Amino acid sequence: MTTLYDFSVKNIDGKDTKLSDYQGKVALIVNVASKCGYTPQYKGLENLYKAYKDQGFVILGFPSNDFGAQEPGTEEQIKQFCSLTYDVSFDLFSKVKVKGKEKVDVYKYLTEATKAEVQWNFNKFLVDKSGNVVKYYASGVSPDSPELKKDIEALLS
C-alpha cells in the first residue's frame, strides 16, 4: 500500500526531500498561491502550525500556478513573499502541478486516496502519523476552522 512517505519532492530551495522525513507526524498538505483571494489563509496556517508543531504537527505547502495563474513567481519570489508577508515558518516546496496530465505523484496519491480533485488554491489534505490520507478540505475551510482543529487534535492524541 502506498503512503505519503513513499514520495520524494523538491523543497522550495530545490533540495530533494523524502516525505518519509515526516514519518510519525500529522501533516496538513496545502496547495498555496500568493495572489489568490484565499492567500490570507497563510496567516491562519502559520498560526495553526505554531499551535500544534510541538505536538508533532507539520504543514507542507506546495505552491501551484494551476488556478487563475495566481502563483506566477519563482521559488525564490514565493519564499520571500511568504517570509516577509506572513512570516511563514512551515515547510514549503517547489512549485508543482496539482491537476491535469502533469499532476505530480504526491497529488495523484492525495486525490486518489480521497476521491477529491483539487478544485482551487488552498485545498487541504490531512494525513495521519502513518502517512495515510484521512480527509480533504475545500478552500473555504479556513485554518482556524473548529472542524479542522478537532480533526488535527484527534490525530495527535
PANUKE-234995 format. One record per residue (C-alpha): x negated, y negated, z negated; residue in one letter. Coordinates in steps of 0.05 Angstrom, whole numbers, plus 5000, padded with zeros to 4 digits. Layout:
BEGIN
XYZa...
//
This chain:
BEGIN
500050005000m497549305017t496948764964t494648044965l487848294942y486548645009d485447985045f479547505054s480346785074v476046165080k476545645025n477144905041i469544865045d469245425096g466545955048k469146665055d473446824994t476147504975k483047454946l481148034902s477447504862d484347314835y485948024812q489448034744g492347324753k499347094771v498846694835a503346184869l501646124943i503945484977v503245225049n501644495038v501543875082a499143155069s504342775110k510843115090c516842885051g515043445002y507743224995t509142924926p510043644903q502443644898y503243274833k508143794806g503744364830l497744064794e501843984730n504344694736l497244944747y494644564686k500344814643a499145554657y491945634682k489245834613d494346394612q491846694677g495746294730f492946044796v495545644854i492945784923l494245214972g494045355046f494344725089p498344825153s499944375212n505644835235d511444375217f512143685247g504543615255a504543395182q497543645166e493343345222p486843245184g480443645179t478944065118e474543505091e480142995100q485143455067i480543585009k479242845000q486642675004f488543194952c483042984905s483942234910l491542204915t493742774869y487442984831d488543694855v484144204819s487544854841f484345244898d485345014970l483645405032f482245255105s488045035149k492045635174v497945825217k503746075174v508646225231k508746475302g503946925341k497846625307e500346725236k494546925191v494547605159d495847345088v502247015112y504247625153k503748015087y507647485047l513247425097t513848175109e514048315034a519647805022t523147865090k522947095089a519646695143e516346045123v521445505140q517544865126w511844585086n511344735011f514645425015n512245834955k510846564943f509946834872l505147414865v504247854804d497748054770k497348674814s497648274878g504848444895n509547904922v515247804873v519247224900k519846694955y522045974942y524145474995a521144774999s526744474958g524844874897v520344384861s514344594820p517844364756d524044774772s526445154709p527445774753e520245764778l517345644709k521646204679k519246684734d511946494722i512546574647e515747264655a509847504697l504747204649l507647544588s
//
